[in-house]
């Protein structure tokens, strides 16, 4: 295992410590983004974030940009809810 890590770091031209920092950075943001998407009920985002590894870039964008966006509900759903209220 150590030989493999040394091979990977030498091929990438980085030190082992930098690789460890990158892995910790990536997993921190990934877990935070997965937690937030699960709490919001965003199944599509959860799957996307779980499958794609972008060293924290997509995760940071989701946390600070995409999860904060407010999407308008369609007028059809609102009118259906109003009709149900009227029937009561």
N, C-alpha and C positions, 0 to 999 in steps of 0.2 A: 504493500500500500504506500509506504513512504517513497519507494522508487517511482511509483506512478505520479505522486504529487510533485516530486522533484522534476520529473519529465514534463509535466504540464506547465509548471511555473517556468522552467527553462525555455520551453517552446513559446510561451507567451511573453517572456522577457520581464517577468515581475518576480518579486520576492514572495516567499510563502506567507509572510505577515500581511502583505497587501492583499493576497488572495483570501485570507481569513477575514480581513476587514470588509472586503467586497461581499463575501458570503453572508456575514452577519448583517451588513447594511441591507442587502437584498431581502433576506428573510424577515427582518424587522418590518420593513415596509409592506411586504407581501402579507404577513400575518395581520397587520393593522388594516390593510385594505380588505382582506377577506372577512375579517370580523365586522367591519363597517358595512360591507355589502350584504352580509348575512343578516345583520340587524335591521337593515332597510328592506330586506326581502327581495333583493335584486339577484335573481337566480342567474340570469345571463351574464351579469358582471362577475358574479362569483366564479362561474365556470371559466370565463375568459381570463380572469386574474389567476386562477389556479393552474391553467394550462400554459400560459405564455409567461416566459421569464424575460424581463427587460431590465434587470438589475435595479429595480425600484422605480424606474421612470413612469411606467404605466400606472403603477400603484399610487405614486404621489399625485399624478394627474387625476386619478379617480377620487382620491381622498379630498383634494382641494378644489377640483373643478367640477367633475361630472356628478359626484354625489350631492353637490349643493344646488344643482340645476333643478328648477321647478318646472314640471311639465304640466301643461293645461289638460284637464280632463275633457273628454269629448262632450259635446252638447247633448249627444244621444243619451249618455248615461245619466246626465242631470235631468233630462226630461222624463226618463223612465222612473227615476226616484220621485219626481214630483207627481207622476201619475199614481204611483203606489200610495203616496201620502193622501191623495184626493180620494182614493177608493176606501180608505179607512174611515 
